[in-house]
């Protein structure tokens, strides 16, 4: 018998986060972009990696200044606010960005607040940084219940408020008036997680536009989704320079490799091409949502690259039935609901065929 490890008590019995990674013909469970980079972009990435490899005996640029300059330029066009390099920070996916924010602004005797259903990793960031976690509720349509949210903030005085917009797993976006009301009430930082921001519908603004007037606002993004760079692991935030300086205190030395920085800069240089598939994915999302409603199901209005749908008395049976037919989606969100990522037209046709067959056996 091996002596028990001195694991932190709150980690005993916990399992690692992760969606199922199964070998299936149609994988629609992790909100990835189904369209890979073009061969021209791949060639430029390969050349940039080769160039970076020639100096891999040296540490990378610790502060990723060139990459952050490119990110600031991109956000200034997509987000609606002019940003300087000192207002942008980058890390290994938006997951590391979130963890760094909780390390800087959370911790013992501090509280983080969010409103469920929302991204399932948020409480894990809080747990891992010894931050007290408080979760409020959303409305039945998955929007923010503003009076309730303000009551929760007034009661718990959180140092961090986490708001996903578009929200995962529901896909619903948050109005800027609600963000400003929460900013006015919250004593700490307010983080608007825009991991799926590029997929928002026309006329839905980014919270980046609020940054000039709100020094405690943080907007996080990722290149994993719209930029089809999930394997590149690049997330970033936009905020005041004071927030960026605070995060730099807790970041690990040389946390972002030279290779990651090089690949991300090439992707940004090819932004027009890399984002070309976003319009098609939006259209496919809207078609999927309309089709699901046409079947008599509920589908949450989505500004992301996925659709949450239901409601099923036995959602696991539906999920398993899809898997048995070679289609993997995500069993997540409120009871009775399932989430499907938007894939190629061929993949979505497979999903529709499989779900149609299952609904003859498992009606909603």
N, C-alpha and C positions, 0 to 999 in steps of 0.2 A: 504494500500500500504506500503510495507516494504521499508525503506530507502536503497538506493543503497549502496552496499559494496564498500570500497575504493580499488577495484582491480586495479593492475597495468594496465595502458592503453593498453600496447601491448598484454595483456591477454584477453581483452574484446572480446567476440565472438569466442574465441578459443575453440576447443573441445579436450578432452583427447585423447592421442594416443592409438591405439589398433586395432588389427585385429578382425573381427567379431567372436564372440564365440557362435556358433549355435550348437544345438543338431542334428547332422547329422550322417548317417552311416559311411561316409568316410570323414575325416577332413584332408585336404592336403593344409593348408593355412598358417601355422605358423612355418614351417621348423623344426618341432620337430623330434627327433629320434623315429620311431614307435615301437622300440623294448625296452620294459622295462627291468630293472635290473633282473638278475636271482634270483631264490629263495635263493640261497646260499649268494648272495650279499645282498639281502634284510635282511636276517637273521643277517649278520654281521653289517649292518647299524642299525638294531633294537637294537642290543646289544650295539653298540657305542652310540646310542641316550639314551638308558637306563643308561649307565654309565655317560653320560653328565648330565642327569636329576638329578642325585644324588647331583650335585653341582650347580643347576640352581639358588640357592639363592645367588650365587656369580657371579660377572661380568665375561664375557669371557676373554680369552687372547686378550688384546687390539690390539696387533700387529700380532696375528695369526702366531706365529713363526714356530710351527710344521707344519702347513698346508703349509706355504710358502716354507719351506724346501722341502716338498714333491713335490710341484709344480716346484721348481727349478730343482729337479732331473728329473722330467718328461720332462720338456722343454729341458733339456740338451740332452735327447735322441731323442726327436721329432723335435726340432728346429735346432740342429746342432751347438750349442754353450754352453760351460760350464758356468753355472750361479750360483752365490751364493745367499743365502737367502736375502741378502741386495739388490738384483736386481729384486726381485719379490714382487708384492703387490696384495692383494686379496680384493674383495668387493662383494656386493650383485648383482651379474650379471655384465656383461660388461657394462650395462647401467650406473650403479653407477660409475664404473671405468671411463667411458667417462665424466660423469658429474664432477667427482673429477679433471680430467685433465683440463677441461675448467675452473673450479674454481681456479686452481693453475696457469694456464698459459694464460687464457683468461681474460675477464672482460672489464669494461668501457675503451674506447679508444684503445681497442685491437681488432684484426681481426682474424677470423678463416676462412679457405678456404677449399673447397672440389670441386668435379667435378661430375656433374649430368649426368645421373641418378645414384643415390646412396642411402644409407640408409636414410629413411625419418626422423629419430630421430635426425640426426646431427644438422639441423637448430634449433630444439627445445632445444638441449643442449646449443647452442649459445644464444638463446633468454633468457633462464632461468638464464644465467650467465652474462647477459648484454654485450655479446660479439658481435661485428659486424660480420655479416654473408655474405660472398661472395662466390658465386658458379659459377665455370666455367663449361665447357662442356666436354663431352667425344666424342670420334670418333663414327662414325656410327656403328662400330662393338663393341662398348662399352668399348674399351680399352682407356687408357690415351693418350690424344693428347699432347705429351711431349712439343713441342714448345709452344703450347697454354698455358699449365700448367705453364711453366717457365715464360711466359709473365705475367700471372695473379699474380704469386708470386712476380715478380719484381715490378709490379705496386702497389700491396697492402701491401707488406711486412708483411705477417701474423705472428702472434705469435704461431699459431697452424695450421698445415695442416693435414686434415683427409683423409686417403686413405684406403678404404676397399678392402681387397684382401684375398679370393675371394669376389667380390663386390656383395652387395645385393641392387637391386633385380636381377642383370644380371648374377651372377655366375662367371664372368670373373676374372681371376687372373692377378696380376701385376708383371711384370718382375723386377728382382732385379736391373738391370741397370737403369731402370726408377726411382726406389726408391732412388738409390744413386745420380742420377742427381738432383732429387728434394731436397734431403738432402744437396747437395752442394749449391743449390740456396736459400733455405729457411732460414730466419734469426732466426726462432724459433724452436719449437719441431715439428717433423713429426711423426704422429701416424698412424701405419699400423694396421688396424683392421682385425685380422685373426679369427673372430668368427667361420668361417667355415674351418679353416686351415687344420684340419685332413682329410677333404674330397678331398683335392687337388689331381690331377692326379700324377702318378709316374713321377718323374723328375722335378716337380714344387717345387722349394725350398721355405722355410719359411724365412721371413725377420729376424727371430731370429738370423740367421747366421751372420747378419750384425752388431749386437749389439756391439761386441768388438771394432769395428773401428768407431762407431758413437754414441757419448754420448748424442746427441739430438734426437735419434731415440727411439720411444716407440712402442712396439708390444703388442696388446691386444688380449686376448683369452677368451673363455667361456667354461664351462663344460655343458652348456645347450644342446648342439647339439650332438657332437660325443659321449660324455659320458652319454647321455640319462638322464641328471640331470636338466632338465628345471625347475622342481618344487623345486629343491634344491637351486637355485639362487646363483650361484658362478661364478664370472668372475674374471679375473686377468690380470696383465700386467707384461711385462719384459722390463727392461730399465736399465740405469745407476743408481747407488745408489743415486746420486743427485736428479734424477727425483723421485725416491721412497720417499726420504726425503721430497721433495716438496709436494707430494700428502698427506703424513702423516700429514702435517700441516692443511689441509683443511678437512680431514676426520672427520666424527662425532665420538664422544667418543663411544667405544665399538660397532662399526657399524656392526660387523659380529658375529652373535650369536654362542654360544657354539655348538648348535645343527647343524647349517650349517657347521661349521668347522669339526665336527665329521663325518658327512655324506660325505663330500667332501673327507676327508682323506681315508675313506673306498673305495670310488669310485676309487681313485688313486691307492690304494693297489690292486684293481681288474682291473687295466687298460687293461691288455691283454684281459680279458673277456668283459669288457665294450666296448672296441673298436672293438670287433670281428665282429660286424654287419656293420662296416664302409665299408669293402670290398664289401659286398653284396649291400649296398646302392649305392656305386659308380657304380657297375655293372648295377643296376636297373636304375640309372640316365642315364648312357650311352645308355641303351636300349630304354629308354623313349625318349631321344634326337633323336636317329636314327629313331624311329617310327614316331615322329612328323615331321621330315624332309621328311620321306617317304610319309606323307600325303600331302606334298606340302607346309607345313608351314615353317616359320623361327624358329630356336631354337638357342639361344645364347650358345656358347661353355661354359660349366659349370664345375667349380672346386668345387662346393658346393653340398649340398644335395637338390637342387631344380633346375628347368629348367624354364627359361623365354621363352615364345613362343608367336607367332602371325603370321602375323599382321591381325587384324580384323577391319572391318569398324565399327562394333558395338560390342565392347568387353564385354560390360555389358550384352548384350543379351546372349552371350556365357556363361559368368559367371552365369547368372541366370538360363540358361538351364541346366548347370551342377548341380547347387544347387537343381533345381526341380527334378533331378534324384538322389539326395542324396549324391552328391560329392561337397565339399566345397574347392575351391582354392582361390587364392588371386588376386584381381583386383588392380594391382599396377604396377609401372614402367611407361615407355613412353606410350603415347596414342596408343591404338590398341594391346597392349601386355598384357599377363596374366602370372602368376607364379604358378607353381604346385610344392609342396613339394614332395619328394620321400617317399613313404610309403612302406608297405609290398607288395609282389607280388599280393595278393588278392585285396588290395586297388588299386594298379595301374591297374589291370585288369578292375575294376569298372570304373576307370577314362577313360581308353581307350574305353570301351563300350559306356559310356555316351558321350564322345567327338565325336566319330564316328557318333552317331545318330544325334548330334547337327549339325555337318558339312553338313548334307544333307539339313538342314534348313537355316544355316547361313554360307555360304562359306567364306573363307578368301579372 
